[in-house]
Amino acid sequence: MVCALGKKGEILGIEWKELDFENKELNVKRTYVYVDGEFKIEAPKTPESVRTIPMSDYAYNAWELI
């Protein structure tokens, strides 16, 4: 996807307020999952999954286009 360091569910769970364009960072606070026949937004499974990851220049430019 647009950020090489994020898992698919994490990228799909992103809200605009979690994108820090000033510092080129992505704050991972939730994930998009398929549970019991439906899609949901949930907290990550482990506390270590809540993190801030850097955006590459490519990812930064791609998010700016959306």
PDBQT receptor file of N, H, CA, C and O in Angstrom, charges set to zero:
ATOM      1  N   MET A   1       0.848  -1.179   0.000  1.00  0.00    +0.000 N 
ATOM      2  CA  MET A   1       0.000   0.000   0.000  1.00  0.00    +0.000 C 
ATOM      3  C   MET A   1       0.888   1.234   0.000  1.00  0.00    +0.000 C 
ATOM      4  O   MET A   1       1.971   1.221  -0.585  1.00  0.00    +0.000 OA
ATOM      5  N   VAL A   2       0.443   2.285   0.643  1.00  0.00    +0.000 N 
ATOM      6  H   VAL A   2      -0.437   2.296   1.118  1.00  0.00    +0.000 HD
ATOM      7  CA  VAL A   2       1.154   3.562   0.573  1.00  0.00    +0.000 C 
ATOM      8  C   VAL A   2       2.264   3.664   1.603  1.00  0.00    +0.000 C 
ATOM      9  O   VAL A   2       3.113   4.549   1.497  1.00  0.00    +0.000 OA
ATOM     10  N   CYS A   3       2.283   2.815   2.564  1.00  0.00    +0.000 N 
ATOM     11  H   CYS A   3       1.593   2.096   2.651  1.00  0.00    +0.000 HD
ATOM     12  CA  CYS A   3       3.305   2.890   3.604  1.00  0.00    +0.000 C 
ATOM     13  C   CYS A   3       3.891   1.500   3.800  1.00  0.00    +0.000 C 
ATOM     14  O   CYS A   3       3.184   0.584   4.220  1.00  0.00    +0.000 OA
ATOM     15  N   ALA A   4       5.153   1.334   3.507  1.00  0.00    +0.000 N 
ATOM     16  H   ALA A   4       5.728   2.078   3.166  1.00  0.00    +0.000 HD
ATOM     17  CA  ALA A   4       5.763   0.014   3.518  1.00  0.00    +0.000 C 
ATOM     18  C   ALA A   4       5.812  -0.616   4.910  1.00  0.00    +0.000 C 
ATOM     19  O   ALA A   4       5.902  -1.838   5.021  1.00  0.00    +0.000 OA
ATOM     20  N   LEU A   5       5.756   0.184   5.967  1.00  0.00    +0.000 N 
ATOM     21  H   LEU A   5       5.683   1.177   5.877  1.00  0.00    +0.000 HD
ATOM     22  CA  LEU A   5       5.911  -0.357   7.312  1.00  0.00    +0.000 C 
ATOM     23  C   LEU A   5       4.599  -0.668   8.008  1.00  0.00    +0.000 C 
ATOM     24  O   LEU A   5       4.608  -1.180   9.127  1.00  0.00    +0.000 OA
ATOM     25  N   GLY A   6       3.478  -0.374   7.380  1.00  0.00    +0.000 N 
ATOM     26  H   GLY A   6       3.471   0.042   6.470  1.00  0.00    +0.000 HD
ATOM     27  CA  GLY A   6       2.187  -0.642   8.005  1.00  0.00    +0.000 C 
ATOM     28  C   GLY A   6       1.575  -1.917   7.469  1.00  0.00    +0.000 C 
ATOM     29  O   GLY A   6       1.740  -2.258   6.298  1.00  0.00    +0.000 OA
ATOM     30  N   LYS A   7       0.864  -2.618   8.339  1.00  0.00    +0.000 N 
ATOM     31  H   LYS A   7       0.730  -2.340   9.290  1.00  0.00    +0.000 HD
ATOM     32  CA  LYS A   7       0.133  -3.808   7.907  1.00  0.00    +0.000 C 
ATOM     33  C   LYS A   7      -1.141  -3.370   7.191  1.00  0.00    +0.000 C 
ATOM     34  O   LYS A   7      -1.636  -2.264   7.409  1.00  0.00    +0.000 OA
ATOM     35  N   LYS A   8      -1.660  -4.233   6.346  1.00  0.00    +0.000 N 
ATOM     36  H   LYS A   8      -1.258  -5.131   6.169  1.00  0.00    +0.000 HD
ATOM     37  CA  LYS A   8      -2.844  -3.896   5.545  1.00  0.00    +0.000 C 
ATOM     38  C   LYS A   8      -4.006  -3.403   6.416  1.00  0.00    +0.000 C 
ATOM     39  O   LYS A   8      -4.601  -2.368   6.116  1.00  0.00    +0.000 OA
ATOM     40  N   GLY A   9      -4.331  -4.121   7.477  1.00  0.00    +0.000 N 
ATOM     41  H   GLY A   9      -3.848  -4.961   7.721  1.00  0.00    +0.000 HD
ATOM     42  CA  GLY A   9      -5.432  -3.724   8.345  1.00  0.00    +0.000 C 
ATOM     43  C   GLY A   9      -5.190  -2.390   9.022  1.00  0.00    +0.000 C 
ATOM     44  O   GLY A   9      -6.125  -1.621   9.244  1.00  0.00    +0.000 OA
ATOM     45  N   GLU A  10      -3.917  -2.110   9.356  1.00  0.00    +0.000 N 
ATOM     46  H   GLU A  10      -3.157  -2.735   9.176  1.00  0.00    +0.000 HD
ATOM     47  CA  GLU A  10      -3.581  -0.827   9.976  1.00  0.00    +0.000 C 
ATOM     48  C   GLU A  10      -3.772   0.322   8.991  1.00  0.00    +0.000 C 
ATOM     49  O   GLU A  10      -4.299   1.375   9.350  1.00  0.00    +0.000 OA
ATOM     50  N   ILE A  11      -3.350   0.116   7.771  1.00  0.00    +0.000 N 
ATOM     51  H   ILE A  11      -2.922  -0.739   7.480  1.00  0.00    +0.000 HD
ATOM     52  CA  ILE A  11      -3.484   1.158   6.745  1.00  0.00    +0.000 C 
ATOM     53  C   ILE A  11      -4.971   1.421   6.469  1.00  0.00    +0.000 C 
ATOM     54  O   ILE A  11      -5.383   2.572   6.328  1.00  0.00    +0.000 OA
ATOM     55  N   LEU A  12      -5.771   0.356   6.394  1.00  0.00    +0.000 N 
ATOM     56  H   LEU A  12      -5.437  -0.579   6.509  1.00  0.00    +0.000 HD
ATOM     57  CA  LEU A  12      -7.204   0.519   6.137  1.00  0.00    +0.000 C 
ATOM     58  C   LEU A  12      -7.938   1.172   7.310  1.00  0.00    +0.000 C 
ATOM     59  O   LEU A  12      -9.005   1.757   7.124  1.00  0.00    +0.000 OA
ATOM     60  N   GLY A  13      -7.375   1.076   8.511  1.00  0.00    +0.000 N 
ATOM     61  H   GLY A  13      -6.508   0.601   8.662  1.00  0.00    +0.000 HD
ATOM     62  CA  GLY A  13      -8.001   1.656   9.686  1.00  0.00    +0.000 C 
ATOM     63  C   GLY A  13      -7.608   3.095   9.976  1.00  0.00    +0.000 C 
ATOM     64  O   GLY A  13      -8.042   3.662  10.979  1.00  0.00    +0.000 OA
ATOM     65  N   ILE A  14      -6.800   3.692   9.120  1.00  0.00    +0.000 N 
ATOM     66  H   ILE A  14      -6.448   3.231   8.305  1.00  0.00    +0.000 HD
ATOM     67  CA  ILE A  14      -6.304   5.052   9.354  1.00  0.00    +0.000 C 
ATOM     68  C   ILE A  14      -7.420   6.092   9.238  1.00  0.00    +0.000 C 
ATOM     69  O   ILE A  14      -8.274   6.020   8.354  1.00  0.00    +0.000 OA
ATOM     70  N   GLU A  15      -7.389   7.043  10.140  1.00  0.00    +0.000 N 
ATOM     71  H   GLU A  15      -6.696   7.102  10.858  1.00  0.00    +0.000 HD
ATOM     72  CA  GLU A  15      -8.231   8.232  10.035  1.00  0.00    +0.000 C 
ATOM     73  C   GLU A  15      -7.315   9.408   9.740  1.00  0.00    +0.000 C 
ATOM     74  O   GLU A  15      -6.136   9.379  10.094  1.00  0.00    +0.000 OA
ATOM     75  N   TRP A  16      -7.842  10.441   9.096  1.00  0.00    +0.000 N 
ATOM     76  H   TRP A  16      -8.799  10.465   8.808  1.00  0.00    +0.000 HD
ATOM     77  CA  TRP A  16      -7.019  11.582   8.693  1.00  0.00    +0.000 C 
ATOM     78  C   TRP A  16      -6.265  12.199   9.860  1.00  0.00    +0.000 C 
ATOM     79  O   TRP A  16      -5.135  12.658   9.694  1.00  0.00    +0.000 OA
ATOM     80  N   LYS A  17      -6.879  12.214  11.040  1.00  0.00    +0.000 N 
ATOM     81  H   LYS A  17      -7.797  11.841  11.175  1.00  0.00    +0.000 HD
ATOM     82  CA  LYS A  17      -6.239  12.838  12.191  1.00  0.00    +0.000 C 
ATOM     83  C   LYS A  17      -4.993  12.076  12.646  1.00  0.00    +0.000 C 
ATOM     84  O   LYS A  17      -4.216  12.594  13.449  1.00  0.00    +0.000 OA
ATOM     85  N   GLU A  18      -4.794  10.872  12.151  1.00  0.00    +0.000 N 
ATOM     86  H   GLU A  18      -5.424  10.452  11.498  1.00  0.00    +0.000 HD
ATOM     87  CA  GLU A  18      -3.627  10.077  12.514  1.00  0.00    +0.000 C 
ATOM     88  C   GLU A  18      -2.451  10.265  11.566  1.00  0.00    +0.000 C 
ATOM     89  O   GLU A  18      -1.378   9.704  11.788  1.00  0.00    +0.000 OA
ATOM     90  N   LEU A  19      -2.642  11.041  10.524  1.00  0.00    +0.000 N 
ATOM     91  H   LEU A  19      -3.514  11.497  10.343  1.00  0.00    +0.000 HD
ATOM     92  CA  LEU A  19      -1.561  11.352   9.592  1.00  0.00    +0.000 C 
ATOM     93  C   LEU A  19      -0.920  12.675  10.009  1.00  0.00    +0.000 C 
ATOM     94  O   LEU A  19      -1.584  13.711  10.047  1.00  0.00    +0.000 OA
ATOM     95  N   ASP A  20       0.352  12.632  10.316  1.00  0.00    +0.000 N 
ATOM     96  H   ASP A  20       0.891  11.790  10.285  1.00  0.00    +0.000 HD
ATOM     97  CA  ASP A  20       1.098  13.823  10.719  1.00  0.00    +0.000 C 
ATOM     98  C   ASP A  20       1.984  14.234   9.553  1.00  0.00    +0.000 C 
ATOM     99  O   ASP A  20       3.111  13.756   9.422  1.00  0.00    +0.000 OA
ATOM    100  N   PHE A  21       1.470  15.126   8.706  1.00  0.00    +0.000 N 
ATOM    101  H   PHE A  21       0.554  15.515   8.813  1.00  0.00    +0.000 HD
ATOM    102  CA  PHE A  21       2.218  15.541   7.520  1.00  0.00    +0.000 C 
ATOM    103  C   PHE A  21       3.407  16.422   7.870  1.00  0.00    +0.000 C 
ATOM    104  O   PHE A  21       4.409  16.418   7.156  1.00  0.00    +0.000 OA
ATOM    105  N   GLU A  22       3.312  17.167   8.943  1.00  0.00    +0.000 N 
ATOM    106  H   GLU A  22       2.497  17.170   9.523  1.00  0.00    +0.000 HD
ATOM    107  CA  GLU A  22       4.409  18.046   9.342  1.00  0.00    +0.000 C 
ATOM    108  C   GLU A  22       5.670  17.246   9.674  1.00  0.00    +0.000 C 
ATOM    109  O   GLU A  22       6.780  17.644   9.322  1.00  0.00    +0.000 OA
ATOM    110  N   ASN A  23       5.482  16.105  10.361  1.00  0.00    +0.000 N 
ATOM    111  H   ASN A  23       4.580  15.781  10.647  1.00  0.00    +0.000 HD
ATOM    112  CA  ASN A  23       6.618  15.266  10.758  1.00  0.00    +0.000 C 
ATOM    113  C   ASN A  23       6.772  14.017   9.893  1.00  0.00    +0.000 C 
ATOM    114  O   ASN A  23       7.649  13.190  10.141  1.00  0.00    +0.000 OA
ATOM    115  N   LYS A  24       5.915  13.884   8.874  1.00  0.00    +0.000 N 
ATOM    116  H   LYS A  24       5.203  14.556   8.672  1.00  0.00    +0.000 HD
ATOM    117  CA  LYS A  24       5.914  12.717   7.981  1.00  0.00    +0.000 C 
ATOM    118  C   LYS A  24       5.820  11.418   8.771  1.00  0.00    +0.000 C 
ATOM    119  O   LYS A  24       6.643  10.515   8.618  1.00  0.00    +0.000 OA
ATOM    120  N   GLU A  25       4.786  11.346   9.629  1.00  0.00    +0.000 N 
ATOM    121  H   GLU A  25       4.117  12.080   9.753  1.00  0.00    +0.000 HD
ATOM    122  CA  GLU A  25       4.579  10.170  10.455  1.00  0.00    +0.000 C 
ATOM    123  C   GLU A  25       3.130   9.705  10.389  1.00  0.00    +0.000 C 
ATOM    124  O   GLU A  25       2.219  10.480  10.100  1.00  0.00    +0.000 OA
ATOM    125  N   LEU A  26       2.946   8.436  10.660  1.00  0.00    +0.000 N 
ATOM    126  H   LEU A  26       3.687   7.805  10.895  1.00  0.00    +0.000 HD
ATOM    127  CA  LEU A  26       1.624   7.816  10.705  1.00  0.00    +0.000 C 
ATOM    128  C   LEU A  26       1.443   7.226  12.096  1.00  0.00    +0.000 C 
ATOM    129  O   LEU A  26       2.264   6.424  12.542  1.00  0.00    +0.000 OA
ATOM    130  N   ASN A  27       0.381   7.614  12.781  1.00  0.00    +0.000 N 
ATOM    131  H   ASN A  27      -0.286   8.265  12.419  1.00  0.00    +0.000 HD
ATOM    132  CA  ASN A  27       0.086   7.102  14.118  1.00  0.00    +0.000 C 
ATOM    133  C   ASN A  27      -0.884   5.935  14.006  1.00  0.00    +0.000 C 
ATOM    134  O   ASN A  27      -2.039   6.112  13.619  1.00  0.00    +0.000 OA
ATOM    135  N   VAL A  28      -0.409   4.748  14.345  1.00  0.00    +0.000 N 
ATOM    136  H   VAL A  28       0.529   4.605  14.660  1.00  0.00    +0.000 HD
ATOM    137  CA  VAL A  28      -1.229   3.540  14.273  1.00  0.00    +0.000 C 
ATOM    138  C   VAL A  28      -1.951   3.384  15.603  1.00  0.00    +0.000 C 
ATOM    139  O   VAL A  28      -1.325   3.153  16.638  1.00  0.00    +0.000 OA
ATOM    140  N   LYS A  29      -3.281   3.513  15.565  1.00  0.00    +0.000 N 
ATOM    141  H   LYS A  29      -3.789   3.701  14.725  1.00  0.00    +0.000 HD
ATOM    142  CA  LYS A  29      -4.087   3.418  16.783  1.00  0.00    +0.000 C 
ATOM    143  C   LYS A  29      -5.234   2.429  16.654  1.00  0.00    +0.000 C 
ATOM    144  O   LYS A  29      -5.879   2.098  17.649  1.00  0.00    +0.000 OA
ATOM    145  N   ARG A  30      -5.499   1.951  15.433  1.00  0.00    +0.000 N 
ATOM    146  H   ARG A  30      -4.975   2.220  14.625  1.00  0.00    +0.000 HD
ATOM    147  CA  ARG A  30      -6.607   1.017  15.218  1.00  0.00    +0.000 C 
ATOM    148  C   ARG A  30      -6.295   0.164  13.987  1.00  0.00    +0.000 C 
ATOM    149  O   ARG A  30      -5.387   0.458  13.210  1.00  0.00    +0.000 OA
ATOM    150  N   THR A  31      -7.068  -0.882  13.846  1.00  0.00    +0.000 N 
ATOM    151  H   THR A  31      -7.805  -1.121  14.478  1.00  0.00    +0.000 HD
ATOM    152  CA  THR A  31      -6.894  -1.764  12.697  1.00  0.00    +0.000 C 
ATOM    153  C   THR A  31      -8.272  -2.184  12.163  1.00  0.00    +0.000 C 
ATOM    154  O   THR A  31      -9.253  -2.227  12.905  1.00  0.00    +0.000 OA
ATOM    155  N   TYR A  32      -8.321  -2.486  10.891  1.00  0.00    +0.000 N 
ATOM    156  H   TYR A  32      -7.525  -2.452  10.288  1.00  0.00    +0.000 HD
ATOM    157  CA  TYR A  32      -9.534  -2.906  10.200  1.00  0.00    +0.000 C 
ATOM    158  C   TYR A  32      -9.498  -4.426  10.140  1.00  0.00    +0.000 C 
ATOM    159  O   TYR A  32      -8.573  -5.001   9.568  1.00  0.00    +0.000 OA
ATOM    160  N   VAL A  33     -10.498  -5.085  10.727  1.00  0.00    +0.000 N 
ATOM    161  H   VAL A  33     -11.250  -4.618  11.192  1.00  0.00    +0.000 HD
ATOM    162  CA  VAL A  33     -10.494  -6.544  10.805  1.00  0.00    +0.000 C 
ATOM    163  C   VAL A  33     -11.820  -7.126  10.324  1.00  0.00    +0.000 C 
ATOM    164  O   VAL A  33     -12.840  -6.439  10.276  1.00  0.00    +0.000 OA
ATOM    165  N   TYR A  34     -11.780  -8.400   9.972  1.00  0.00    +0.000 N 
ATOM    166  H   TYR A  34     -10.951  -8.958  10.011  1.00  0.00    +0.000 HD
ATOM    167  CA  TYR A  34     -12.972  -9.144   9.577  1.00  0.00    +0.000 C 
ATOM    168  C   TYR A  34     -13.247 -10.159  10.677  1.00  0.00    +0.000 C 
ATOM    169  O   TYR A  34     -12.475 -11.099  10.868  1.00  0.00    +0.000 OA
ATOM    170  N   VAL A  35     -14.352  -9.969  11.405  1.00  0.00    +0.000 N 
ATOM    171  H   VAL A  35     -14.979  -9.205  11.251  1.00  0.00    +0.000 HD
ATOM    172  CA  VAL A  35     -14.678 -10.830  12.537  1.00  0.00    +0.000 C 
ATOM    173  C   VAL A  35     -16.150 -11.243  12.449  1.00  0.00    +0.000 C 
ATOM    174  O   VAL A  35     -17.030 -10.406  12.245  1.00  0.00    +0.000 OA
ATOM    175  N   ASP A  36     -16.396 -12.519  12.603  1.00  0.00    +0.000 N 
ATOM    176  H   ASP A  36     -15.682 -13.198  12.769  1.00  0.00    +0.000 HD
ATOM    177  CA  ASP A  36     -17.771 -13.042  12.614  1.00  0.00    +0.000 C 
ATOM    178  C   ASP A  36     -18.608 -12.555  11.432  1.00  0.00    +0.000 C 
ATOM    179  O   ASP A  36     -19.765 -12.167  11.596  1.00  0.00    +0.000 OA
ATOM    180  N   GLY A  37     -18.013 -12.579  10.242  1.00  0.00    +0.000 N 
ATOM    181  H   GLY A  37     -17.073 -12.894  10.108  1.00  0.00    +0.000 HD
ATOM    182  CA  GLY A  37     -18.747 -12.240   9.033  1.00  0.00    +0.000 C 
ATOM    183  C   GLY A  37     -18.916 -10.761   8.745  1.00  0.00    +0.000 C 
ATOM    184  O   GLY A  37     -19.663 -10.390   7.840  1.00  0.00    +0.000 OA
ATOM    185  N   GLU A  38     -18.226  -9.900   9.509  1.00  0.00    +0.000 N 
ATOM    186  H   GLU A  38     -17.619 -10.201  10.244  1.00  0.00    +0.000 HD
ATOM    187  CA  GLU A  38     -18.330  -8.467   9.221  1.00  0.00    +0.000 C 
ATOM    188  C   GLU A  38     -17.003  -7.752   9.479  1.00  0.00    +0.000 C 
ATOM    189  O   GLU A  38     -16.168  -8.208  10.260  1.00  0.00    +0.000 OA
ATOM    190  N   PHE A  39     -16.840  -6.622   8.800  1.00  0.00    +0.000 N 
ATOM    191  H   PHE A  39     -17.519  -6.251   8.165  1.00  0.00    +0.000 HD
ATOM    192  CA  PHE A  39     -15.646  -5.806   8.971  1.00  0.00    +0.000 C 
ATOM    193  C   PHE A  39     -15.849  -4.835  10.126  1.00  0.00    +0.000 C 
ATOM    194  O   PHE A  39     -16.934  -4.280  10.302  1.00  0.00    +0.000 OA
ATOM    195  N   LYS A  40     -14.791  -4.635  10.915  1.00  0.00    +0.000 N 
ATOM    196  H   LYS A  40     -13.910  -5.085  10.772  1.00  0.00    +0.000 HD
ATOM    197  CA  LYS A  40     -14.844  -3.740  12.062  1.00  0.00    +0.000 C 
ATOM    198  C   LYS A  40     -13.532  -2.975  12.196  1.00  0.00    +0.000 C 
ATOM    199  O   LYS A  40     -12.487  -3.416  11.718  1.00  0.00    +0.000 OA
ATOM    200  N   ILE A  41     -13.606  -1.832  12.847  1.00  0.00    +0.000 N 
ATOM    201  H   ILE A  41     -14.455  -1.473  13.235  1.00  0.00    +0.000 HD
ATOM    202  CA  ILE A  41     -12.414  -1.095  13.249  1.00  0.00    +0.000 C 
ATOM    203  C   ILE A  41     -12.217  -1.396  14.734  1.00  0.00    +0.000 C 
ATOM    204  O   ILE A  41     -13.115  -1.169  15.545  1.00  0.00    +0.000 OA
ATOM    205  N   GLU A  42     -11.031  -1.911  15.083  1.00  0.00    +0.000 N 
ATOM    206  H   GLU A  42     -10.301  -2.095  14.424  1.00  0.00    +0.000 HD
ATOM    207  CA  GLU A  42     -10.741  -2.268  16.467  1.00  0.00    +0.000 C 
ATOM    208  C   GLU A  42      -9.371  -1.754  16.873  1.00  0.00    +0.000 C 
ATOM    209  O   GLU A  42      -8.570  -1.341  16.033  1.00  0.00    +0.000 OA
ATOM    210  N   ALA A  43      -9.118  -1.784  18.160  1.00  0.00    +0.000 N 
ATOM    211  H   ALA A  43      -9.768  -2.119  18.842  1.00  0.00    +0.000 HD
ATOM    212  CA  ALA A  43      -7.779  -1.481  18.665  1.00  0.00    +0.000 C 
ATOM    213  C   ALA A  43      -6.848  -2.622  18.242  1.00  0.00    +0.000 C 
ATOM    214  O   ALA A  43      -7.298  -3.760  18.102  1.00  0.00    +0.000 OA
ATOM    215  N   PRO A  44      -5.563  -2.336  18.038  1.00  0.00    +0.000 N 
ATOM    216  CA  PRO A  44      -4.630  -3.417  17.703  1.00  0.00    +0.000 C 
ATOM    217  C   PRO A  44      -4.604  -4.493  18.792  1.00  0.00    +0.000 C 
ATOM    218  O   PRO A  44      -4.972  -4.236  19.938  1.00  0.00    +0.000 OA
ATOM    219  N   LYS A  45      -4.169  -5.688  18.428  1.00  0.00    +0.000 N 
ATOM    220  H   LYS A  45      -3.870  -5.897  17.497  1.00  0.00    +0.000 HD
ATOM    221  CA  LYS A  45      -4.179  -6.824  19.348  1.00  0.00    +0.000 C 
ATOM    222  C   LYS A  45      -3.238  -6.641  20.535  1.00  0.00    +0.000 C 
ATOM    223  O   LYS A  45      -3.550  -7.084  21.640  1.00  0.00    +0.000 OA
ATOM    224  N   THR A  46      -2.104  -6.003  20.326  1.00  0.00    +0.000 N 
ATOM    225  H   THR A  46      -1.851  -5.643  19.428  1.00  0.00    +0.000 HD
ATOM    226  CA  THR A  46      -1.122  -5.848  21.401  1.00  0.00    +0.000 C 
ATOM    227  C   THR A  46      -0.782  -4.373  21.598  1.00  0.00    +0.000 C 
ATOM    228  O   THR A  46      -0.892  -3.586  20.658  1.00  0.00    +0.000 OA
ATOM    229  N   PRO A  47      -0.374  -3.990  22.800  1.00  0.00    +0.000 N 
ATOM    230  CA  PRO A  47       0.033  -2.595  23.047  1.00  0.00    +0.000 C 
ATOM    231  C   PRO A  47       1.207  -2.160  22.165  1.00  0.00    +0.000 C 
ATOM    232  O   PRO A  47       1.328  -0.981  21.833  1.00  0.00    +0.000 OA
ATOM    233  N   GLU A  48       2.068  -3.106  21.787  1.00  0.00    +0.000 N 
ATOM    234  H   GLU A  48       1.969  -4.063  22.057  1.00  0.00    +0.000 HD
ATOM    235  CA  GLU A  48       3.216  -2.789  20.934  1.00  0.00    +0.000 C 
ATOM    236  C   GLU A  48       2.797  -2.379  19.521  1.00  0.00    +0.000 C 
ATOM    237  O   GLU A  48       3.555  -1.721  18.809  1.00  0.00    +0.000 OA
ATOM    238  N   SER A  49       1.588  -2.771  19.123  1.00  0.00    +0.000 N 
ATOM    239  H   SER A  49       0.971  -3.305  19.702  1.00  0.00    +0.000 HD
ATOM    240  CA  SER A  49       1.095  -2.429  17.786  1.00  0.00    +0.000 C 
ATOM    241  C   SER A  49       0.633  -0.979  17.686  1.00  0.00    +0.000 C 
ATOM    242  O   SER A  49       0.516  -0.439  16.586  1.00  0.00    +0.000 OA
ATOM    243  N   VAL A  50       0.371  -0.346  18.829  1.00  0.00    +0.000 N 
ATOM    244  H   VAL A  50       0.467  -0.784  19.723  1.00  0.00    +0.000 HD
ATOM    245  CA  VAL A  50       0.045   1.086  18.838  1.00  0.00    +0.000 C 
ATOM    246  C   VAL A  50       1.375   1.809  18.775  1.00  0.00    +0.000 C 
ATOM    247  O   VAL A  50       2.156   1.767  19.726  1.00  0.00    +0.000 OA
ATOM    248  N   ARG A  51       1.642   2.481  17.641  1.00  0.00    +0.000 N 
ATOM    249  H   ARG A  51       1.008   2.516  16.868  1.00  0.00    +0.000 HD
ATOM    250  CA  ARG A  51       2.967   3.069  17.436  1.00  0.00    +0.000 C 
ATOM    251  C   ARG A  51       2.913   4.174  16.403  1.00  0.00    +0.000 C 
ATOM    252  O   ARG A  51       1.890   4.399  15.756  1.00  0.00    +0.000 OA
ATOM    253  N   THR A  52       4.022   4.849  16.267  1.00  0.00    +0.000 N 
ATOM    254  H   THR A  52       4.852   4.666  16.793  1.00  0.00    +0.000 HD
ATOM    255  CA  THR A  52       4.186   5.871  15.240  1.00  0.00    +0.000 C 
ATOM    256  C   THR A  52       5.247   5.370  14.269  1.00  0.00    +0.000 C 
ATOM    257  O   THR A  52       6.341   4.979  14.676  1.00  0.00    +0.000 OA
ATOM    258  N   ILE A  53       4.910   5.387  12.977  1.00  0.00    +0.000 N 
ATOM    259  H   ILE A  53       4.021   5.705  12.647  1.00  0.00    +0.000 HD
ATOM    260  CA  ILE A  53       5.867   4.936  11.970  1.00  0.00    +0.000 C 
ATOM    261  C   ILE A  53       6.135   6.068  10.985  1.00  0.00    +0.000 C 
ATOM    262  O   ILE A  53       5.234   6.850  10.678  1.00  0.00    +0.000 OA
ATOM    263  N   PRO A  54       7.362   6.161  10.489  1.00  0.00    +0.000 N 
ATOM    264  CA  PRO A  54       7.695   7.221   9.541  1.00  0.00    +0.000 C 
ATOM    265  C   PRO A  54       7.084   6.958   8.166  1.00  0.00    +0.000 C 
ATOM    266  O   PRO A  54       6.930   5.811   7.747  1.00  0.00    +0.000 OA
ATOM    267  N   MET A  55       6.742   8.040   7.478  1.00  0.00    +0.000 N 
ATOM    268  H   MET A  55       6.868   8.972   7.818  1.00  0.00    +0.000 HD
ATOM    269  CA  MET A  55       6.272   7.943   6.095  1.00  0.00    +0.000 C 
ATOM    270  C   MET A  55       7.451   8.199   5.166  1.00  0.00    +0.000 C 
ATOM    271  O   MET A  55       8.210   9.148   5.367  1.00  0.00    +0.000 OA
ATOM    272  N   SER A  56       7.603   7.374   4.174  1.00  0.00    +0.000 N 
ATOM    273  H   SER A  56       6.986   6.603   4.010  1.00  0.00    +0.000 HD
ATOM    274  CA  SER A  56       8.607   7.647   3.147  1.00  0.00    +0.000 C 
ATOM    275  C   SER A  56       8.144   8.847   2.322  1.00  0.00    +0.000 C 
ATOM    276  O   SER A  56       6.982   9.247   2.403  1.00  0.00    +0.000 OA
ATOM    277  N   ASP A  57       9.035   9.409   1.544  1.00  0.00    +0.000 N 
ATOM    278  H   ASP A  57       9.978   9.084   1.478  1.00  0.00    +0.000 HD
ATOM    279  CA  ASP A  57       8.642  10.516   0.665  1.00  0.00    +0.000 C 
ATOM    280  C   ASP A  57       7.551  10.068  -0.303  1.00  0.00    +0.000 C 
ATOM    281  O   ASP A  57       6.631  10.829  -0.603  1.00  0.00    +0.000 OA
ATOM    282  N   TYR A  58       7.653   8.838  -0.787  1.00  0.00    +0.000 N 
ATOM    283  H   TYR A  58       8.400   8.219  -0.543  1.00  0.00    +0.000 HD
ATOM    284  CA  TYR A  58       6.645   8.293  -1.702  1.00  0.00    +0.000 C 
ATOM    285  C   TYR A  58       5.280   8.240  -1.017  1.00  0.00    +0.000 C 
ATOM    286  O   TYR A  58       4.277   8.672  -1.585  1.00  0.00    +0.000 OA
ATOM    287  N   ALA A  59       5.247   7.703   0.216  1.00  0.00    +0.000 N 
ATOM    288  H   ALA A  59       6.062   7.351   0.677  1.00  0.00    +0.000 HD
ATOM    289  CA  ALA A  59       3.991   7.602   0.960  1.00  0.00    +0.000 C 
ATOM    290  C   ALA A  59       3.435   8.996   1.256  1.00  0.00    +0.000 C 
ATOM    291  O   ALA A  59       2.235   9.233   1.116  1.00  0.00    +0.000 OA
ATOM    292  N   TYR A  60       4.299   9.899   1.657  1.00  0.00    +0.000 N 
ATOM    293  H   TYR A  60       5.274   9.706   1.771  1.00  0.00    +0.000 HD
ATOM    294  CA  TYR A  60       3.884  11.272   1.961  1.00  0.00    +0.000 C 
ATOM    295  C   TYR A  60       3.219  11.905   0.736  1.00  0.00    +0.000 C 
ATOM    296  O   TYR A  60       2.142  12.491   0.847  1.00  0.00    +0.000 OA
ATOM    297  N   ASN A  61       3.848  11.788  -0.409  1.00  0.00    +0.000 N 
ATOM    298  H   ASN A  61       4.723  11.312  -0.499  1.00  0.00    +0.000 HD
ATOM    299  CA  ASN A  61       3.292  12.380  -1.643  1.00  0.00    +0.000 C 
ATOM    300  C   ASN A  61       1.988  11.696  -2.057  1.00  0.00    +0.000 C 
ATOM    301  O   ASN A  61       1.078  12.355  -2.560  1.00  0.00    +0.000 OA
ATOM    302  N   ALA A  62       1.891  10.391  -1.854  1.00  0.00    +0.000 N 
ATOM    303  H   ALA A  62       2.630   9.856  -1.445  1.00  0.00    +0.000 HD
ATOM    304  CA  ALA A  62       0.656   9.670  -2.203  1.00  0.00    +0.000 C 
ATOM    305  C   ALA A  62      -0.502  10.107  -1.315  1.00  0.00    +0.000 C 
ATOM    306  O   ALA A  62      -1.607  10.316  -1.815  1.00  0.00    +0.000 OA
ATOM    307  N   TRP A  63      -0.279  10.250  -0.017  1.00  0.00    +0.000 N 
ATOM    308  H   TRP A  63       0.619  10.081   0.389  1.00  0.00    +0.000 HD
ATOM    309  CA  TRP A  63      -1.335  10.695   0.900  1.00  0.00    +0.000 C 
ATOM    310  C   TRP A  63      -1.762  12.123   0.579  1.00  0.00    +0.000 C 
ATOM    311  O   TRP A  63      -2.942  12.455   0.697  1.00  0.00    +0.000 OA
ATOM    312  N   GLU A  64      -0.837  12.955   0.184  1.00  0.00    +0.000 N 
ATOM    313  H   GLU A  64       0.121  12.685   0.088  1.00  0.00    +0.000 HD
ATOM    314  CA  GLU A  64      -1.168  14.346  -0.165  1.00  0.00    +0.000 C 
ATOM    315  C   GLU A  64      -2.111  14.418  -1.365  1.00  0.00    +0.000 C 
ATOM    316  O   GLU A  64      -2.875  15.375  -1.493  1.00  0.00    +0.000 OA
ATOM    317  N   LEU A  65      -2.063  13.418  -2.241  1.00  0.00    +0.000 N 
ATOM    318  H   LEU A  65      -1.442  12.641  -2.136  1.00  0.00    +0.000 HD
ATOM    319  CA  LEU A  65      -2.912  13.415  -3.440  1.00  0.00    +0.000 C 
ATOM    320  C   LEU A  65      -4.356  13.022  -3.137  1.00  0.00    +0.000 C 
ATOM    321  O   LEU A  65      -5.261  13.349  -3.905  1.00  0.00    +0.000 OA
ATOM    322  N   ILE A  66      -4.575  12.334  -2.040  1.00  0.00    +0.000 N 
ATOM    323  H   ILE A  66      -3.841  12.069  -1.416  1.00  0.00    +0.000 HD
ATOM    324  CA  ILE A  66      -5.917  11.835  -1.719  1.00  0.00    +0.000 C 
ATOM    325  C   ILE A  66      -6.797  12.962  -1.231  1.00  0.00    +0.000 C 
ATOM    326  O   ILE A  66      -7.965  12.738  -0.911  1.00  0.00    +0.000 OA
TER     327      ILE A  66
